Amino acid sequence: RIDYSNPFNATTTIRFTLPEETKVENVIYDLIGHEVWKSPKTNYSAGTYSIVWNGLNYSSQPVGTSLYVVRLCSEKYSITQKVLYMK
């Protein structure tokens, strides 16, 4: 499960709950499928966690107002949600 602020301005907190221990990374894509940002792949125990995305891309530049796709990826799970960034 992924929870997040929607729409958001400046930052959004992506919260996720895991039923078991696994490595997870969160990836943000723009609407044409380009990867904009990715969290480090980290090993998590079962539980609830949060990651903050500050609306910046890999070049530390602010992204534009648009819909973005948040994808939580693990060895066993993959969840995708849309989030709206508004300046």
C-alpha distances in whole Angstrom, upper triangle without the diagonal:
4,7,10,14,15,18,19,22,23,19,16,13,10,8,5,6,8,10,13,15,14,15,13,14,12,15,16,18,21,21,24,22,23,21,21,20,18,17,19,17,17,17,14,15,12,11,9,11,12,13,16,17,21,21,23,24,25,29,28,28,27,25,26,25,23,19,17,15,12,11,9,11,12,15,13,10,10,7,9,10,13,14,18,20,23,26
4,7,10,12,15,15,18,19,16,12,10,7,6,4,7,10,13,15,16,15,15,12,12,10,12,13,16,18,19,22,20,21,19,18,17,15,15,17,16,16,17,15,16,14,12,10,10,9,11,13,14,17,17,20,21,22,25,24,25,23,21,23,21,19,16,14,12,9,9,8,11,13,16,15,12,10,7,8,8,10,11,15,17,20,23
4,7,9,12,13,16,17,14,10,8,6,5,6,9,12,15,18,19,18,18,15,15,12,14,14,17,19,20,23,21,22,20,19,18,17,16,19,19,18,19,17,18,16,14,10,10,9,11,12,13,16,16,19,21,23,26,24,24,22,21,22,20,19,16,14,13,10,12,11,15,16,20,19,15,14,11,11,9,11,10,13,15,18,21
4,6,9,9,12,13,10,6,6,5,6,9,12,15,19,21,22,21,20,17,15,12,14,13,15,17,18,21,20,21,19,17,16,16,15,18,19,19,21,19,20,19,16,13,12,9,10,9,10,13,13,16,18,21,23,21,21,19,17,18,17,16,13,12,12,10,12,12,16,18,22,21,18,16,13,12,9,10,8,10,12,14,17
4,6,6,9,11,9,6,7,8,9,12,16,19,22,25,25,24,23,20,19,15,16,14,17,17,18,22,21,22,20,18,17,18,17,21,22,22,24,22,24,23,20,16,15,12,12,10,11,12,12,16,18,21,23,21,21,17,16,17,15,14,13,12,13,12,15,16,19,22,26,25,22,20,16,15,11,11,8,9,10,12,14
3,5,9,12,10,8,10,10,12,15,18,21,24,27,27,26,25,22,20,16,17,14,16,15,16,20,20,20,19,18,17,19,19,23,24,25,26,25,26,25,23,19,18,15,15,13,12,14,13,16,18,22,24,22,21,17,16,15,13,12,10,11,12,12,15,16,20,23,27,26,22,20,16,14,10,9,6,6,8,9,13
4,7,10,10,9,11,12,15,17,21,24,27,29,30,29,27,24,22,18,18,15,16,15,15,19,20,20,20,17,18,19,20,24,25,26,28,27,29,28,25,22,20,17,16,14,13,13,12,16,18,21,23,21,19,16,14,13,10,10,9,10,12,13,16,18,22,25,29,28,25,22,19,16,12,10,6,5,6,7,10
4,7,7,6,9,11,14,17,21,24,27,29,29,28,27,23,21,17,17,14,16,15,16,20,20,20,19,16,16,18,18,22,24,25,27,26,28,27,25,21,19,16,14,12,10,10,9,13,15,19,20,18,17,13,12,12,10,11,10,11,13,13,17,18,22,25,29,29,25,23,20,17,14,12,8,6,5,6,8
4,6,7,11,14,17,20,24,27,30,32,32,30,28,25,22,19,18,15,17,16,18,21,21,21,19,16,16,18,19,23,25,26,29,28,30,30,27,23,21,17,16,12,11,9,8,11,14,18,19,16,14,11,11,11,9,11,12,13,15,15,19,21,24,27,31,31,28,25,23,20,17,15,11,9,6,5,6
4,7,11,13,17,20,24,26,30,31,31,29,27,24,21,18,17,15,17,16,19,21,21,20,18,15,14,17,17,20,23,24,27,26,29,29,27,23,20,16,14,10,9,6,6,9,12,15,16,13,12,9,10,11,11,13,14,14,16,16,19,20,24,26,30,31,28,25,23,21,18,16,13,11,8,8,7
4,7,10,13,16,20,23,26,28,27,26,24,20,18,15,15,13,16,16,19,21,21,20,18,14,13,14,14,18,20,21,24,23,25,25,23,19,16,12,10,7,6,4,6,9,12,15,16,13,13,11,11,13,13,14,14,13,15,13,17,17,21,23,27,28,25,23,20,18,16,15,11,11,9,10,11
4,6,10,13,16,19,23,25,24,23,21,18,16,13,13,12,15,15,18,21,20,19,17,15,13,14,13,17,19,19,22,20,23,22,20,16,14,10,8,6,5,7,8,11,14,16,18,16,16,13,13,14,14,14,13,12,13,11,14,15,18,21,24,25,22,20,17,16,13,12,9,10,9,11,13
4,6,10,13,16,20,21,21,20,19,16,14,12,13,13,16,17,20,23,21,21,18,16,14,14,12,15,17,17,19,17,19,19,16,12,10,6,6,4,6,9,11,13,16,18,20,18,18,16,16,18,17,17,16,14,14,11,13,13,17,19,22,23,20,18,16,15,13,13,11,13,12,15,16
4,7,10,13,17,18,18,17,16,13,11,9,11,11,14,16,18,21,19,19,17,15,13,12,11,14,15,15,16,15,17,16,14,11,8,5,5,6,7,11,12,15,16,18,21,19,20,18,17,19,18,17,15,13,12,9,10,10,13,15,19,19,16,14,12,12,10,11,10,13,13,16,18
4,7,10,14,16,16,15,15,12,12,10,13,14,17,20,21,24,22,22,20,19,16,15,13,15,15,14,15,13,14,13,11,7,6,4,6,9,11,14,16,18,20,21,24,22,23,21,21,23,22,21,18,16,15,11,12,10,13,15,18,18,15,14,12,13,12,14,13,16,17,20,22
4,7,10,12,13,12,13,10,11,10,13,15,18,20,22,25,22,23,20,20,17,15,13,15,14,13,13,11,12,10,8,6,5,6,9,12,13,17,18,20,21,22,26,24,26,24,23,25,24,22,20,17,15,11,11,8,11,12,15,14,12,12,10,12,12,14,14,18,19,22,25
4,7,9,11,11,13,11,13,13,16,18,21,24,25,28,25,26,23,23,20,18,16,17,16,14,13,10,10,7,6,4,6,9,12,15,17,21,22,24,25,26,29,28,29,28,27,28,28,26,23,21,18,15,14,11,12,12,15,13,11,12,11,14,14,17,18,21,23,26,28
4,6,7,8,10,9,12,13,17,19,22,25,26,28,26,26,23,24,21,18,16,17,14,13,11,8,8,5,5,6,8,11,14,17,19,23,24,26,26,26,30,29,31,30,29,31,30,28,25,22,20,16,14,11,11,10,12,11,9,11,11,15,16,19,20,24,25,29,31
4,7,9,12,12,16,17,20,22,25,28,29,31,28,29,27,27,25,22,20,20,17,15,13,10,8,5,7,9,12,15,17,21,23,27,28,30,30,30,34,33,35,33,32,34,34,32,28,26,23,19,17,14,14,12,13,11,10,13,14,17,19,22,24,27,29,32,35
4,6,10,11,15,17,20,23,26,29,31,32,29,30,27,28,25,22,19,19,16,14,11,8,6,4,8,11,12,16,18,22,24,27,29,30,30,30,33,33,35,34,33,35,35,33,30,27,24,21,18,14,14,11,11,10,11,14,15,19,21,24,26,29,31,34,37
4,7,9,13,16,19,22,25,29,31,32,29,29,26,26,23,20,17,16,13,11,7,5,4,5,8,11,12,15,17,21,23,26,28,29,28,28,31,31,33,33,32,35,35,33,30,27,24,21,18,14,13,10,10,10,11,14,16,20,22,25,26,30,31,34,36
4,6,10,13,16,20,22,26,28,29,25,25,22,23,21,17,15,13,10,8,6,6,7,8,11,12,12,15,16,19,21,25,26,26,26,25,29,28,31,31,30,32,33,31,28,25,22,18,15,12,10,7,7,8,9,12,14,17,20,23,24,28,29,32,34
4,7,10,13,17,20,23,26,26,23,23,19,20,17,14,11,10,6,5,4,6,9,11,13,14,13,14,14,18,19,22,23,23,23,21,25,25,28,28,27,30,30,29,26,23,20,17,14,10,8,6,7,9,10,12,14,16,19,22,23,26,27,30,32
4,7,10,13,16,20,22,23,20,20,16,17,14,11,9,8,5,5,6,7,10,11,12,12,11,12,11,14,15,19,20,20,19,19,22,22,24,24,23,26,27,25,23,19,16,13,10,7,6,5,8,10,9,9,11,13,16,18,19,22,23,27,29
4,6,10,13,17,19,20,17,16,13,13,10,7,5,6,4,7,9,10,14,15,15,14,12,12,10,12,12,16,17,17,16,15,19,19,21,21,20,23,24,22,20,16,14,10,8,6,5,7,10,12,11,10,11,12,14,16,17,20,20,24,26
4,7,10,14,16,18,15,14,11,11,8,6,5,8,8,10,12,13,16,16,16,14,12,10,8,10,10,13,14,14,13,14,17,17,19,18,17,19,20,18,16,12,10,7,6,5,6,9,13,14,12,10,10,10,11,13,13,16,17,20,22
4,7,10,13,14,11,10,7,8,6,4,7,9,10,13,15,16,19,20,20,18,15,14,11,12,10,13,12,13,11,11,15,15,17,16,14,17,18,16,14,10,8,6,5,7,8,11,14,16,13,11,10,9,11,12,12,15,15,19,21
4,7,10,12,9,9,6,6,5,6,9,12,14,16,19,19,23,23,22,20,17,15,12,12,9,11,10,10,9,11,14,14,14,13,11,13,14,12,10,7,6,5,6,9,11,15,18,19,16,13,12,10,10,9,9,12,12,15,17
4,7,8,5,5,4,5,7,9,12,15,16,19,22,23,26,26,25,23,21,18,16,15,12,14,12,12,10,11,14,15,15,14,11,12,13,11,9,6,5,7,8,11,13,17,19,20,18,14,13,10,10,9,10,12,12,16,18
4,6,5,6,7,7,10,12,15,19,20,23,26,26,29,29,28,26,23,21,18,17,14,15,12,12,10,13,15,15,14,13,9,10,10,8,7,5,6,9,11,15,17,20,23,24,21,17,16,13,12,10,10,11,11,14,15
4,5,7,10,10,13,15,19,22,23,25,28,28,31,31,30,28,26,23,21,20,17,18,15,15,14,16,18,19,17,16,12,11,11,8,7,6,7,11,13,16,18,22,24,25,22,18,16,13,12,9,11,11,12,15,17
4,6,9,11,14,16,20,22,23,26,29,30,33,33,32,30,28,26,23,23,19,20,17,17,15,16,18,20,18,17,14,13,14,11,10,9,10,13,14,18,19,23,25,26,23,19,18,15,15,13,14,15,15,18,20
4,6,9,12,13,17,19,20,23,26,27,30,30,29,27,25,24,21,21,18,19,16,16,14,15,17,19,18,17,14,15,16,13,11,9,8,11,11,15,16,19,21,22,20,16,16,13,13,12,14,15,16,19,21
4,6,9,11,15,17,19,22,25,26,30,30,30,28,25,23,20,20,16,17,15,14,11,11,14,15,15,15,12,13,15,13,12,10,10,12,12,16,16,20,22,23,21,18,17,15,15,14,15,16,16,19,20
4,6,8,11,14,15,18,21,23,26,27,27,25,22,20,17,17,14,15,13,12,9,9,12,14,14,14,12,14,16,14,13,10,9,10,10,13,13,17,19,21,19,16,16,14,14,14,14,16,15,19,20
4,7,11,13,16,19,22,23,27,27,27,24,21,19,15,14,11,12,9,8,5,6,9,10,10,10,8,11,13,12,12,9,10,10,12,14,15,19,21,23,21,18,17,15,15,14,13,14,13,16,17
4,7,10,12,15,19,20,23,24,24,21,18,16,12,11,8,10,9,7,5,6,9,10,11,11,10,13,15,15,14,11,11,10,11,12,13,16,19,21,19,17,16,14,15,14,14,15,14,17,18
4,6,9,11,15,16,20,21,21,19,16,14,11,11,9,12,12,11,9,8,12,12,14,15,14,17,19,18,16,13,12,10,9,10,11,13,16,18,16,14,14,14,15,15,15,17,16,20,21
4,6,8,12,13,17,18,18,16,13,11,8,9,9,12,13,12,11,11,14,14,16,16,16,19,21,20,19,15,14,11,11,10,10,12,15,18,16,15,15,15,16,17,16,19,18,21,22
4,6,10,12,16,18,18,17,14,13,10,12,12,15,16,15,14,12,16,16,19,19,19,23,24,24,22,19,17,14,13,12,11,12,14,17,16,16,17,17,19,20,20,22,22,25,26
4,7,10,13,15,16,16,14,14,12,14,15,18,19,18,17,16,19,19,22,23,22,25,27,25,24,20,18,15,13,10,9,9,11,14,14,13,15,17,19,21,21,24,24,27,29
4,6,10,13,14,14,11,12,11,14,16,19,21,20,20,18,22,21,24,25,24,28,29,28,26,22,20,17,15,12,11,10,11,14,14,15,16,18,20,22,22,25,25,29,30
4,7,10,12,13,11,13,13,17,19,22,24,24,23,22,25,25,28,28,28,31,32,30,28,25,22,19,16,13,12,9,11,13,13,15,17,19,21,24,25,28,28,31,33
4,7,8,9,9,11,12,16,18,22,24,24,24,24,27,26,29,29,28,31,31,30,28,24,22,18,16,13,12,10,12,13,13,15,16,19,20,23,23,27,27,31,32
4,6,9,10,13,15,19,21,25,27,28,28,27,31,30,32,32,31,34,34,33,30,27,25,21,19,15,15,12,13,14,14,17,18,21,22,25,26,29,30,33,35
4,7,9,13,16,19,22,25,27,29,29,29,32,31,33,33,32,34,34,32,30,27,24,20,18,15,15,13,14,13,13,16,16,19,21,24,25,28,29,33,35
4,7,10,14,17,20,23,25,27,28,28,31,30,32,31,30,33,32,31,28,25,23,19,18,15,16,14,16,15,14,16,16,19,20,23,23,26,27,30,32
4,7,11,14,17,20,22,24,25,26,29,27,29,28,27,29,29,27,25,23,20,17,16,13,15,15,17,17,15,16,15,17,17,20,20,23,24,27,29
4,7,10,13,17,19,21,22,22,26,24,26,24,24,27,26,25,23,21,19,15,15,12,14,14,17,17,15,16,15,16,16,19,18,21,21,24,26
4,7,10,13,15,17,19,20,23,21,22,21,21,23,23,22,20,18,17,13,14,12,14,15,19,19,17,16,15,16,15,17,15,18,18,21,23
4,7,10,12,14,15,16,19,17,19,18,18,20,20,20,19,16,15,12,12,11,13,15,18,20,17,16,15,15,15,16,14,17,16,19,20
4,6,9,11,13,15,17,14,16,14,15,17,18,18,17,15,15,12,14,13,16,18,22,23,20,19,17,16,15,15,13,15,14,16,17
4,6,7,9,11,14,11,13,11,11,14,14,15,14,12,12,10,13,13,16,18,22,23,21,18,17,15,14,14,11,12,11,14,14
4,6,9,11,12,9,10,8,9,12,13,14,15,13,15,13,16,17,19,22,26,27,24,22,20,19,17,16,13,13,10,12,12
4,7,10,11,9,8,6,6,9,10,11,12,10,12,12,15,17,19,23,26,27,24,22,20,18,16,14,11,11,8,10,10
4,7,8,5,5,4,6,9,12,13,14,12,14,14,16,18,20,23,26,28,25,23,21,19,18,16,14,14,11,13,12
4,5,5,6,6,6,10,13,13,14,12,13,13,15,17,19,22,25,27,24,22,21,19,18,17,15,15,13,15,15
4,5,7,10,10,14,17,17,17,15,16,15,16,18,19,21,24,26,25,22,22,20,20,19,18,19,16,19,18
4,5,9,10,13,17,18,19,17,18,18,20,21,22,25,28,30,28,26,25,23,23,22,20,20,18,19,18
4,7,9,13,16,17,18,16,18,18,20,21,23,25,28,31,28,26,25,23,23,21,19,19,16,17,16
4,6,9,13,15,17,15,18,18,20,22,24,27,30,32,30,27,26,24,23,20,18,17,14,15,13
4,7,9,12,14,13,16,16,19,21,24,27,30,32,29,26,25,22,20,18,15,14,10,11,10
4,7,8,10,10,13,14,17,20,22,25,29,30,27,24,22,19,18,15,13,11,8,10,9
4,6,9,10,14,15,19,22,24,28,31,32,29,26,23,20,18,15,13,10,7,8,7
4,7,9,13,15,19,22,24,28,31,32,29,25,23,19,17,13,11,8,5,5,6
4,6,10,13,16,19,22,26,29,29,26,23,20,16,14,10,9,6,6,7,9
4,7,10,13,16,19,23,26,26,23,19,16,13,10,7,6,4,6,9,12
4,7,10,13,16,20,23,23,20,16,14,10,8,6,5,6,7,11,13
4,6,10,12,16,19,19,16,13,10,7,6,5,6,9,11,14,17
4,7,10,13,17,17,14,10,8,6,5,6,7,10,12,15,18
4,6,10,13,13,10,7,6,4,7,9,11,14,15,19,22
4,7,10,11,8,6,5,6,9,12,13,17,18,22,24
4,7,8,6,5,7,9,12,15,16,20,21,25,27
4,5,5,6,9,12,15,18,20,23,25,28,31
4,6,8,12,15,18,21,23,27,28,32,34
4,7,10,14,17,21,23,27,29,32,35
4,7,10,13,17,19,23,25,29,32
4,7,10,14,16,20,22,26,28
4,7,10,13,17,19,23,26
4,7,10,14,16,20,23
4,7,10,13,16,20
4,7,10,13,17
4,7,10,13
4,6,10
4,7
4
